[in-house]
Amino acid sequence: MDWLQNVLAAGHATVSANGETHEVTEPKVIDAAAALAMLSPSRRRFFERVGVGDAKYLTVKLA
């Protein structure tokens, strides 16, 4: 995952989603348990069923 290493090394990134672009800072890798806790109950159930245990998640702050 070159993009992940690049974002962590730079300490910031530009994220585009749903037609919007955001500058973000303070990237931090978190585990699945921490990521699932940030989701709504319905999304959490979906991702638990699909299986997300080995994935890496990234949290950021808006710049």
N, CA, C and O atoms as a DFTB+ gen file, in Angstrom:
252 C
 N C O
     1  1       0.832      -1.180       0.000
     2  2       0.000       0.000       0.000
     3  2       0.879       1.246       0.000
     4  3       1.079       1.893       1.028
     5  1       1.388       1.556      -1.166
     6  2       2.251       2.724      -1.305
     7  2       1.548       4.006      -0.896
     8  3       2.158       4.880      -0.281
     9  1       0.249       4.126      -1.237
    10  2      -0.459       5.375      -0.926
    11  2      -0.489       5.610       0.586
    12  3      -0.364       6.748       1.038
    13  1      -0.655       4.540       1.367
    14  2      -0.710       4.670       2.817
    15  2       0.637       5.144       3.366
    16  3       0.696       6.055       4.193
    17  1       1.702       4.525       2.903
    18  2       3.035       4.933       3.345
    19  2       3.326       6.379       2.945
    20  3       3.946       7.121       3.707
    21  1       2.882       6.779       1.758
    22  2       3.100       8.153       1.295
    23  2       2.350       9.161       2.165
    24  3       2.902      10.198       2.531
    25  1       1.101       8.858       2.493
    26  2       0.306       9.764       3.331
    27  2       0.923       9.865       4.724
    28  3       1.045      10.961       5.271
    29  1       1.308       8.739       5.293
    30  2       1.920       8.760       6.626
    31  2       3.225       9.553       6.624
    32  3       3.491      10.315       7.553
    33  1       4.038       9.375       5.583
    34  2       5.315      10.077       5.503
    35  2       5.122      11.579       5.324
    36  3       5.848      12.378       5.916
    37  1       4.139      11.962       4.504
    38  2       3.899      13.385       4.230
    39  2       3.203      14.077       5.401
    40  3       3.423      15.262       5.652
    41  1       2.357      13.323       6.119
    42  2       1.614      13.917       7.224
    43  2       0.380      14.674       6.793
    44  3      -0.264      15.335       7.608
    45  1       0.039      14.583       5.500
    46  2      -1.163      15.247       4.980
    47  2      -1.513      14.635       3.629
    48  3      -0.711      13.918       3.032
    49  1      -2.721      14.929       3.156
    50  2      -3.161      14.421       1.852
    51  2      -4.353      15.231       1.368
    52  3      -4.954      15.998       2.120
    53  1      -4.678      15.044       0.098
    54  2      -5.894      15.583      -0.486
    55  2      -6.799      14.398      -0.781
    56  3      -6.408      13.482      -1.504
    57  1      -8.008      14.410      -0.227
    58  2      -8.946      13.300      -0.384
    59  2     -10.146      13.790      -1.197
    60  3     -10.752      14.812      -0.875
    61  1     -10.480      13.045      -2.256
    62  2     -11.651      13.365      -3.073
    63  2     -12.660      12.240      -2.959
    64  3     -12.326      11.070      -3.147
    65  1     -13.911      12.604      -2.648
    66  2     -14.989      11.617      -2.543
    67  2     -16.315      12.317      -2.769
    68  3     -16.517      13.442      -2.313
    69  1     -17.204      11.663      -3.462
    70  2     -18.548      12.191      -3.720
    71  2     -18.516      13.592      -4.319
    72  3     -19.354      14.428      -3.980
    73  1     -17.564      13.854      -5.198
    74  2     -17.477      15.135      -5.875
    75  2     -16.901      16.264      -5.031
    76  3     -16.896      17.414      -5.470
    77  1     -16.418      15.962      -3.834
    78  2     -15.825      16.978      -2.965
    79  2     -14.362      16.645      -2.712
    80  3     -13.973      15.477      -2.703
    81  1     -13.558      17.678      -2.509
    82  2     -12.138      17.505      -2.225
    83  2     -11.826      18.156      -0.890
    84  3     -12.265      19.273      -0.616
    85  1     -11.059      17.445      -0.055
    86  2     -10.723      17.931       1.280
    87  2      -9.228      17.770       1.529
    88  3      -8.634      16.753       1.168
    89  1      -8.633      18.770       2.141
    90  2      -7.261      18.667       2.617
    91  2      -7.323      18.081       4.028
    92  3      -8.090      18.554       4.866
    93  1      -6.513      17.049       4.289
    94  2      -6.526      16.397       5.595
    95  2      -5.107      16.309       6.155
    96  3      -4.130      16.311       5.407
    97  1      -5.012      16.231       7.484
    98  2      -3.722      16.162       8.165
    99  2      -3.778      15.109       9.271
   100  3      -4.817      14.488       9.499
   101  1      -2.681      14.921       9.935
   102  2      -2.548      14.028      11.085
   103  2      -3.032      12.598      10.811
   104  3      -3.845      12.065      11.566
   105  1      -2.536      11.976       9.733
   106  2      -2.955      10.599       9.456
   107  2      -2.476       9.645      10.543
   108  3      -1.374       9.787      11.073
   109  1      -3.315       8.680      10.860
   110  2      -2.984       7.695      11.894
   111  2      -3.641       6.368      11.533
   112  3      -4.837       6.323      11.243
   113  1      -2.867       5.294      11.549
   114  2      -3.403       3.959      11.269
   115  2      -4.066       3.436      12.536
   116  3      -3.501       3.513      13.627
   117  1      -5.287       2.897      12.372
   118  2      -6.017       2.302      13.493
   119  2      -6.443       0.884      13.128
   120  3      -6.475       0.527      11.950
   121  1      -6.769       0.079      14.129
   122  2      -7.194      -1.293      13.872
   123  2      -8.703      -1.354      13.604
   124  3      -9.415      -0.360      13.739
   125  1      -9.160      -2.530      13.227
   126  2     -10.566      -2.720      12.860
   127  2     -11.509      -2.391      14.013
   128  3     -12.558      -1.788      13.789
   129  1     -11.163      -2.771      15.232
   130  2     -12.048      -2.520      16.376
   131  2     -12.268      -1.022      16.560
   132  3     -13.392      -0.590      16.817
   133  1     -11.216      -0.231      16.432
   134  2     -11.348       1.218      16.573
   135  2     -12.156       1.809      15.423
   136  3     -12.967       2.712      15.632
   137  1     -11.941       1.305      14.211
   138  2     -12.680       1.806      13.049
   139  2     -14.168       1.468      13.153
   140  3     -15.020       2.313      12.878
   141  1     -14.475       0.236      13.551
   142  2     -15.878      -0.169      13.674
   143  2     -16.620       0.668      14.711
   144  3     -17.803       0.962      14.541
   145  1     -15.938       1.046      15.770
   146  2     -16.574       1.847      16.817
   147  2     -16.999       3.225      16.318
   148  3     -17.844       3.868      16.941
   149  1     -16.431       3.686      15.212
   150  2     -16.759       5.003      14.655
   151  2     -17.976       4.964      13.729
   152  3     -18.473       6.012      13.316
   153  1     -18.456       3.771      13.404
   154  2     -19.559       3.622      12.457
   155  2     -20.915       3.588      13.160
   156  3     -21.014       3.312      14.356
   157  1     -21.949       3.877      12.378
   158  2     -23.304       3.721      12.901
   159  2     -23.563       2.234      13.124
   160  3     -22.882       1.401      12.525
   161  1     -24.525       1.882      13.968
   162  2     -24.787       0.457      14.233
   163  2     -25.079      -0.365      12.970
   164  3     -24.617      -1.501      12.862
   165  1     -25.831       0.183      12.022
   166  2     -26.158      -0.589      10.823
   167  2     -24.921      -0.811       9.954
   168  3     -24.733      -1.903       9.419
   169  1     -24.091       0.194       9.809
   170  2     -22.855       0.022       9.032
   171  2     -21.902      -0.929       9.745
   172  3     -21.237      -1.744       9.106
   173  1     -21.838      -0.825      11.063
   174  2     -20.972      -1.705      11.842
   175  2     -21.365      -3.158      11.615
   176  3     -20.497      -4.002      11.388
   177  1     -22.664      -3.466      11.673
   178  2     -23.129      -4.847      11.466
   179  2     -22.741      -5.339      10.071
   180  3     -22.302      -6.477       9.909
   181  1     -22.906      -4.475       9.065
   182  2     -22.555      -4.859       7.700
   183  2     -21.071      -5.230       7.608
   184  3     -20.727      -6.296       7.099
   185  1     -20.203      -4.355       8.098
   186  2     -18.771      -4.615       8.000
   187  2     -18.334      -5.798       8.859
   188  3     -17.384      -6.495       8.502
   189  1     -18.999      -6.035       9.967
   190  2     -18.690      -7.219      10.778
   191  2     -19.052      -8.491      10.023
   192  3     -18.328      -9.484      10.100
   193  1     -20.178      -8.471       9.287
   194  2     -20.583      -9.643       8.498
   195  2     -19.620      -9.883       7.344
   196  3     -19.283     -11.028       7.043
   197  1     -19.177      -8.814       6.698
   198  2     -18.281      -8.932       5.553
   199  2     -16.894      -9.383       5.996
   200  3     -16.205     -10.099       5.270
   201  1     -16.493      -8.966       7.177
   202  2     -15.171      -9.330       7.697
   203  2     -14.156      -8.241       7.400
   204  3     -13.785      -8.026       6.246
   205  1     -13.714      -7.565       8.428
   206  2     -12.786      -6.449       8.251
   207  2     -11.583      -6.562       9.188
   208  3     -10.856      -5.586       9.370
   209  1     -11.368      -7.710       9.770
   210  2     -10.364      -7.858      10.812
   211  2      -8.931      -7.584      10.409
   212  3      -8.167      -7.064      11.223
   213  1      -8.528      -7.911       9.181
   214  2      -7.129      -7.763       8.789
   215  2      -6.834      -6.452       8.068
   216  3      -5.681      -6.174       7.737
   217  1      -7.844      -5.658       7.825
   218  2      -7.651      -4.415       7.074
   219  2      -7.001      -3.346       7.943
   220  3      -7.064      -3.395       9.171
   221  1      -6.375      -2.378       7.274
   222  2      -5.821      -1.218       7.959
   223  2      -6.722      -0.029       7.660
   224  3      -7.217       0.124       6.543
   225  1      -6.924       0.798       8.651
   226  2      -7.789       1.962       8.516
   227  2      -6.990       3.199       8.845
   228  3      -6.048       3.157       9.637
   229  1      -7.373       4.299       8.233
   230  2      -6.655       5.541       8.410
   231  2      -7.608       6.609       8.923
   232  3      -8.661       6.840       8.328
   233  1      -7.251       7.256      10.014
   234  2      -8.020       8.411      10.466
   235  2      -7.225       9.662      10.112
   236  3      -5.995       9.640      10.070
   237  1      -7.947      10.754       9.856
   238  2      -7.322      12.037       9.518
   239  2      -8.150      13.151      10.116
   240  3      -9.270      12.931      10.575
   241  1      -7.599      14.336      10.108
   242  2      -8.332      15.525      10.531
   243  2      -8.411      16.487       9.367
   244  3      -7.477      16.574       8.569
   245  1      -9.513      17.212       9.258
   246  2      -9.613      18.221       8.219
   247  2      -8.600      19.316       8.479
   248  3      -8.415      19.750       9.616
   249  1      -7.942      19.762       7.416
   250  2      -6.920      20.809       7.555
   251  2      -7.582      22.167       7.747
   252  3      -6.891      23.177       7.884
